Amino acid sequence: MEKFICVTCGTQYPPSAQPPDGCPICLDDRQYVNSAGQQWTTLDELRRSHRNRFIELEPGLSSILPEPKVGIGQRAHLIQTAAGNILWDCIGLIDDATVAEIQRRGGLAGIAISHPHFFTTIHEWSAAFGDIPIWIHADLRQWVMRSGPAINFWEGETRELLPGVTLVRCGGHFPGSTIVHWADGADGRGVVLSGDTFQVVADRRWVTFMYSYPNSIPLDSATVRRIVAAVEPFDYERIYCAFGGIVQEDGSSAVRRSADRYIAHLEGRES
């Protein structure tokens, strides 16, 4: 039986003789069903037509991007530390060349996921590296379309995976939306990989916050304030978001002033 993958979001489903009736992740109003209707593919099909590109971002940090685009254009990030490597978020394509390159860089100690739009083929990735743990916040449990023993549903507000690599539950985009703080990034000034919890915008001094990015549904002011409060205890110079945007300098200040501007517009005040 095939493990079908949703063409639009890249989520892989349990083995079945026929494709599922629909993709609940795409039917949710934070996502969308392809304008051509629900479509499915498989990992074997992706392997025949796609490859992964590694992009060096800074020492110890790379992004991994399928070409051509898979799903919504997700990219993963490889964080390399002396205590082990973490894959932050996940992409639909995994193949022998990708596994070999990551093994050359020290392998993987675990996988951490920001929110359901990055569940993709997490089980295939875990199995390829020896059934390594997959860390997903417990508030995202209902969105896991394919369960398995590798998934660790963590609870609470923070979880240190490795020394200096800490998951932070922020909520917002989803109740369990998570960022990761890497203390040694940016030459020790700190890095946040934000997923979709906050996105770097065209003016890369700023970020934004949304309930749904593709459908342009904003978050309320109280939720934005909670996101800012969740990351406030952490020092970070740089922000890398889900789709390639980067705040190079003064990242923590960028989040605070972006939230102030966002809330001012929600409330009809001058920013």
C-alpha positions in Angstrom: 0.0 0.0 0.0 1.1 3.6 -0.7 1.7 6.3 1.8 0.0 9.2 0.0 1.3 12.7 0.2 -0.9 15.8 -0.2 0.4 17.8 -3.2 -0.6 21.1 -1.7 0.8 20.9 1.8 3.2 17.9 1.6 1.7 15.9 4.5 2.2 12.2 4.3 -0.6 9.9 5.4 -0.7 6.3 6.7 -0.5 3.4 4.2 -3.7 2.9 2.3 -4.9 1.2 -0.9 -6.6 4.4 -2.0 -5.8 8.1 -1.3 -7.6 9.7 1.6 -10.9 11.5 1.0 -9.2 14.8 1.7 -6.5 16.5 3.7 -7.7 17.9 7.0 -4.7 20.2 7.2 -5.6 21.8 3.9 -9.3 21.9 4.7 -8.5 24.1 7.7 -8.8 27.8 7.1 -5.1 28.3 7.8 -4.3 26.5 4.6 -6.3 25.8 1.4 -7.2 23.1 -1.1 -5.4 23.3 -4.4 -7.6 25.2 -6.9 -7.4 22.1 -9.2 -8.9 20.1 -6.3 -7.3 17.6 -3.9 -4.3 15.9 -5.4 -1.9 13.3 -4.2 1.6 12.1 -4.8 4.1 9.7 -3.2 7.6 9.8 -2.0 8.8 7.6 -4.9 7.3 10.0 -7.3 9.1 12.9 -5.6 12.4 11.1 -5.7 12.1 10.7 -9.5 11.5 14.4 -10.2 13.1 16.4 -7.3 16.4 16.9 -5.5 17.3 18.7 -2.3 19.7 21.7 -2.2 21.7 22.6 0.9 22.2 26.3 1.4 24.8 27.5 3.9 23.4 30.3 6.1 26.1 30.7 8.7 28.6 28.4 10.5 26.6 25.5 12.0 23.3 26.4 10.1 22.1 25.3 6.7 18.7 25.2 5.1 17.5 22.2 3.0 15.2 23.1 0.1 13.6 20.7 -2.5 13.8 21.7 -6.1 11.4 22.1 -7.8 9.0 23.2 -5.0 7.3 20.5 -2.9 4.1 21.3 -1.0 4.0 25.0 0.0 7.7 25.4 -0.5 8.8 24.3 2.9 12.5 24.3 3.8 14.1 22.5 6.7 17.1 23.8 8.8 20.0 21.8 10.0 21.5 23.0 13.3 24.9 21.6 14.0 26.3 21.6 17.5 29.0 19.8 19.5 26.4 17.8 21.3 24.6 16.7 18.1 22.5 18.0 15.2 18.9 18.9 15.1 16.7 19.1 12.0 14.3 22.0 12.5 11.1 21.5 10.6 10.8 19.0 7.8 10.4 18.8 4.0 8.6 16.2 1.9 11.6 14.9 0.0 14.2 12.6 1.6 16.5 10.5 -0.6 19.9 8.7 -0.3 21.9 11.8 -1.4 20.2 13.9 1.4 20.9 11.3 4.0 24.5 10.9 2.9 25.1 14.7 3.1 23.6 15.0 6.6 25.6 12.0 7.8 28.7 13.7 6.5 27.8 16.6 8.7 27.4 14.5 11.8 24.0 12.9 11.4 20.9 13.8 13.4 20.0 13.5 17.0 16.4 14.5 16.6 13.8 16.4 14.6 11.8 19.3 16.0 8.6 20.7 14.3 7.2 24.2 14.5 3.6 23.4 13.4 1.5 21.1 11.2 2.4 22.6 7.8 5.9 21.0 8.4 4.8 17.5 9.4 5.4 16.4 5.8 7.4 13.0 5.8 8.7 13.2 9.4 8.5 9.4 9.9 10.6 8.7 6.8 13.2 11.2 8.1 13.3 9.6 11.5 13.6 6.1 10.2 16.5 7.1 7.8 18.6 8.2 10.8 17.9 5.3 13.1 14.4 6.1 14.4 15.5 9.3 16.0 12.9 11.3 18.1 10.5 13.7 16.6 9.6 16.6 19.0 6.1 18.1 18.5 4.2 20.2 21.1 1.3 18.3 22.6 -1.1 21.1 21.6 -0.6 20.0 18.0 -1.5 16.4 18.6 -4.8 16.5 16.7 -3.1 17.5 13.5 -0.7 14.5 13.4 -2.1 12.5 10.5 0.3 9.6 10.8 1.2 8.5 14.4 4.2 6.5 15.4 6.6 5.6 18.3 9.2 8.2 17.2 6.9 11.1 18.0 7.5 12.8 21.4 4.7 15.2 22.4 6.3 17.6 24.7 4.4 19.8 27.1 4.8 23.1 28.8 6.4 26.3 27.5 10.1 25.4 26.8 12.1 22.2 26.2 15.9 22.1 25.8 16.7 19.5 23.2 20.5 19.9 23.4 22.7 22.4 25.3 21.8 25.8 23.9 19.0 24.5 21.6 15.6 25.2 23.2 12.1 24.9 21.9 9.7 27.6 22.9 5.9 27.3 22.6 4.5 30.6 21.4 1.1 29.7 20.0 -0.5 32.1 17.5 -0.6 30.5 14.1 -1.6 27.2 15.9 -2.0 26.7 19.6 1.2 24.8 19.8 3.2 26.8 17.3 6.9 26.6 18.3 10.1 28.4 17.6 13.6 27.2 18.4 16.3 29.3 20.0 19.9 28.5 19.2 22.2 30.2 21.7 25.5 29.8 19.8 24.1 31.1 16.5 25.2 34.5 15.1 28.7 34.1 16.7 27.1 33.6 20.1 24.6 36.4 19.9 21.8 34.0 19.4 19.5 32.9 16.6 15.7 32.2 16.5 14.3 30.0 13.8 10.7 31.1 13.9 8.8 28.8 11.5 5.5 30.6 10.8 5.1 31.9 14.3 6.4 35.2 13.0 7.5 35.8 9.4 10.1 38.1 8.1 8.5 40.6 5.7 9.8 42.3 2.6 11.4 45.1 4.7 13.7 42.7 6.5 13.9 44.9 9.6 10.4 43.7 10.5 8.3 40.6 11.1 4.6 39.9 11.0 2.1 37.6 12.8 -0.8 35.8 11.1 -3.4 33.2 11.9 -3.4 32.3 8.2 -0.7 33.6 5.8 -2.2 32.3 2.5 -5.7 33.5 3.4 -4.6 36.8 5.1 -6.3 36.3 8.4 -4.6 38.3 11.2 -4.0 37.4 14.8 -5.6 39.3 17.6 -3.6 41.7 19.7 -3.7 39.5 22.9 -2.2 36.5 21.0 0.6 38.7 19.5 1.5 40.0 23.0 1.7 36.4 24.2 4.1 35.5 21.4 6.3 38.4 22.3 6.3 37.5 26.0 7.2 33.9 25.2 10.4 34.9 23.3 11.3 37.9 25.6 13.5 35.9 28.0 15.9 34.9 25.1 18.7 36.9 23.6 18.9 36.7 19.8 20.5 38.8 17.1 19.2 37.0 14.0 15.9 35.5 12.9 15.4 32.9 10.1 11.8 32.3 9.2 10.1 29.4 7.4 10.5 30.6 3.8 13.9 32.2 3.6 13.4 35.6 5.1 16.2 36.8 7.5 16.5 39.6 10.0 20.2 40.0 10.2 20.5 42.4 13.2 18.7 43.2 16.4 16.2 40.4 16.0 14.7 40.7 19.5 14.0 44.4 19.0 12.5 43.7 15.6 10.0 41.3 17.1 9.0 43.8 19.9 8.6 46.8 17.6 6.9 44.8 14.9 4.3 43.6 17.5 3.8 47.2 18.6 3.2 48.3 15.0 0.9 45.4 14.3 -1.2 45.9 17.4 -1.5 49.6 16.7 -3.0 49.0 13.3 -5.4 46.3 14.7 -6.6 48.8 17.3 -6.8 51.8 14.9 -4.0 53.7 16.5 -1.0 55.3 14.8 2.0 53.1 14.8 
